[in-house]
């Protein structure tokens, strides 16, 4: 594997006429990866950040049913959420410019979030009983509210 500096990558991207906004996001992804790479305990975090960085490359109709490319703002927000979480979720992109994050306990309890740029939809399903599902929407302090929800999920599970 060749290792290139951020400056070398930036120069290459400029030569290839990559828009400045994308270069900035790519450099942010590289810097985030470097920060966490040294710590093997953050393997899941690295994997999630890598998945999110790949989402940046999605083009129109990436999912075969009209999915739009992800905005730089969305990608940055998804990364900031993943960065603050101690427990990493399973993640998957949606065709709605959002990220689905999910946690599951051995008792089949589920905590899921649909993370968008401007809001987060939270669903909690206790012990797999969907008739008791609880929903909540966050529009302020979203990263912190996700982190608090995950902490409570594991403390009470």
Phi, psi and omega in degrees: 000132176272143178245124181245150177282162177301324180294319179295318179294317179300316179299313179301315181294324177295319178300323181277006178060036175286134180303146182306320180299318179291322178299317180299316180293319179298316178298322178296318178298315180299314181296320177297316180297317178299319183297322184264344186299323184292338185256106183296338177295342180262022182306315181295324178295317178299316180299316179293319178297323177294318177300316180295320180297326177292330178298332180297335183274352182298140178252174179309137180065033182300334182257004179082358179227035173090014180301133179274154175299152179280140179283157177300322179297317179297313180301314180298319180293316178302317180297318181295325177294310181299321182298324185274349183276130176283318177263125183269139179271169163282136182233152174206141177285154174244167177280007181251026182059039180224169180240128175268126178240135183218142175236148177218138178261167180299333179276012179074010173293142182233137171236120182229149177227136165255111188261119176243173179300321189247356180200162176229128175260124181249138174228130175242127179241107181286129176048035177073007181269094184294342177289344179253016182299140178243134180240148178208147178243133176250135173233351178233149178048044189299313181300313182295321181291326175296312181301315179297319180297318180294317179301312179297321180303314182282328178291321183269351184276000000 
